[in-house]
Amino acid sequence: MAREERARRLFFHGMVLVLAGLLMGTVVQAVANPRIGLSAHTGTLMNGILVIALGALWPRIELSARQEATAYWAWIVGSYLSAVALFFAGVFGTSRATPLHGAGHAGTAWQEGLVEAGLTLGAVGVLVGSAIVVYGLRRRR
């Protein structure tokens, strides 16, 4: 996929995340743990805006084709996993992966495991993608 097409797709996915975050905001009071529901709303909005900014930055990144594809997919998959896991945390009322926001709530073992896995994998994806992007922005000699 061409660099310009990846940048356009980052804009698209960023806007999908912004829309998802806005929609999450409409159900904050209806989830089992509204505090995490609010975190899902704001976190997904912020992540969507960050993906949009990444789309604007993408043409300036100097990476091999493999590095570029890895960074792109790490960001996309990590962003969606994080958004879905945070939303599920609010819906299920889990607390193991988010003890500060989940205090006083607890989900079943499989719900806690699902949310924890989603948040962990999402964070790893975004961190790996970010590290590759930073590498691609280093000053060339």
C-alpha positions as CSV (number, residue, x, y, z in Angstrom):
1,M,0.0,0.0,0.0
2,A,1.4,3.4,-0.9
3,R,2.3,5.9,1.8
4,E,-0.4,8.4,0.8
5,E,-3.0,5.7,0.9
6,R,-1.9,4.7,4.4
7,A,-2.1,8.3,5.5
8,R,-5.7,8.5,4.1
9,R,-6.6,5.3,5.9
10,L,-5.2,6.6,9.1
11,F,-7.5,9.7,8.7
12,F,-10.4,7.3,8.1
13,H,-9.7,5.1,11.1
14,G,-9.1,8.1,13.3
15,M,-12.6,9.5,12.4
16,V,-14.2,6.1,13.0
17,L,-12.6,6.1,16.5
18,V,-13.8,9.6,17.1
19,L,-17.3,8.6,16.1
20,A,-17.1,5.5,18.3
21,G,-16.0,7.7,21.2
22,L,-18.8,10.1,20.7
23,L,-21.3,7.2,20.6
24,M,-19.8,5.7,23.8
25,G,-20.4,9.0,25.4
26,T,-24.2,8.7,24.8
27,V,-24.4,5.5,27.0
28,V,-22.0,6.3,29.8
29,Q,-24.7,6.4,32.4
30,A,-26.2,3.1,31.2
31,V,-23.1,0.9,31.7
32,A,-22.3,-1.1,34.8
33,N,-19.5,1.2,35.8
34,P,-20.1,4.8,34.4
35,R,-16.6,5.9,35.5
36,I,-15.0,3.4,33.1
37,G,-17.6,4.2,30.6
38,L,-16.5,7.9,30.7
39,S,-12.8,6.7,30.4
40,A,-13.8,4.7,27.3
41,H,-15.5,7.7,25.8
42,T,-12.6,10.2,26.4
43,G,-9.9,7.6,25.7
44,T,-11.4,6.6,22.4
45,L,-11.9,10.2,21.4
46,M,-8.3,11.1,22.3
47,N,-6.9,8.0,20.5
48,G,-8.9,8.8,17.4
49,I,-7.5,12.3,17.3
50,L,-4.0,10.9,17.8
51,V,-4.6,8.5,14.8
52,I,-5.7,11.5,12.7
53,A,-2.5,13.4,13.7
54,L,-0.5,10.3,12.8
55,G,-2.1,10.4,9.4
56,A,-0.9,14.0,8.9
57,L,2.6,13.0,10.0
58,W,2.8,9.8,8.0
59,P,4.3,11.2,4.8
60,R,7.3,12.5,6.8
61,I,8.2,9.1,8.2
62,E,11.2,7.3,6.7
63,L,10.8,3.6,7.1
64,S,11.2,0.4,5.1
65,A,8.0,-1.1,3.6
66,R,8.0,-3.8,6.4
67,Q,8.5,-1.3,9.2
68,E,5.8,1.0,7.8
69,A,3.3,-1.8,7.5
70,T,4.1,-3.0,11.1
71,A,3.7,0.5,12.5
72,Y,0.5,1.1,10.6
73,W,-1.1,-2.2,11.7
74,A,0.2,-1.9,15.3
75,W,-1.5,1.5,15.6
76,I,-4.8,0.4,13.9
77,V,-5.2,-2.9,15.8
78,G,-3.9,-1.5,19.1
79,S,-6.3,1.5,18.9
80,Y,-9.4,-0.6,18.2
81,L,-8.5,-3.2,20.8
82,S,-8.0,-0.5,23.5
83,A,-11.3,1.2,22.6
84,V,-13.3,-2.1,22.6
85,A,-11.6,-3.3,25.8
86,L,-12.3,-0.1,27.7
87,F,-16.0,-0.1,26.6
88,F,-16.3,-3.7,27.7
89,A,-14.7,-2.8,31.0
90,G,-17.5,-0.3,31.5
91,V,-20.3,-2.6,30.3
92,F,-19.0,-5.6,32.4
93,G,-18.0,-3.5,35.4
94,T,-14.6,-5.1,35.5
95,S,-11.8,-3.8,37.8
96,R,-8.7,-6.0,37.6
97,A,-7.1,-4.2,34.7
98,T,-8.3,-0.7,35.8
99,P,-8.3,-0.8,39.6
100,L,-8.6,3.0,40.2
101,H,-11.6,3.4,37.9
102,G,-13.0,0.0,38.7
103,A,-13.0,0.2,42.5
104,G,-16.1,-1.4,43.9
105,H,-16.9,-3.3,40.8
106,A,-16.0,-6.8,39.6
107,G,-16.7,-8.9,36.5
108,T,-16.7,-12.6,36.1
109,A,-13.3,-14.3,35.5
110,W,-13.7,-14.4,31.7
111,Q,-14.9,-10.8,31.6
112,E,-11.9,-9.7,33.7
113,G,-9.6,-11.8,31.4
114,L,-11.1,-10.5,28.2
115,V,-10.7,-6.8,29.3
116,E,-7.2,-7.3,30.6
117,A,-6.1,-9.1,27.4
118,G,-7.6,-6.4,25.2
119,L,-6.1,-3.5,27.2
120,T,-2.7,-5.2,27.3
121,L,-2.6,-6.1,23.6
122,G,-3.9,-2.7,22.7
123,A,-1.3,-0.9,24.7
124,V,1.5,-3.1,23.3
125,G,0.3,-2.4,19.7
126,V,0.2,1.4,20.2
127,L,3.6,1.3,22.0
128,V,5.2,-0.7,19.3
129,G,3.7,1.5,16.6
130,S,4.9,4.6,18.4
131,A,8.4,3.3,18.8
132,I,8.6,2.5,15.1
133,V,7.2,6.0,14.2
134,V,9.8,7.7,16.4
135,Y,12.5,5.6,14.7
136,G,11.1,6.7,11.3
137,L,11.3,10.4,12.4
138,R,14.9,10.4,13.5
139,R,17.2,12.9,11.8
140,R,18.9,11.6,8.7
141,R,22.5,12.3,7.9
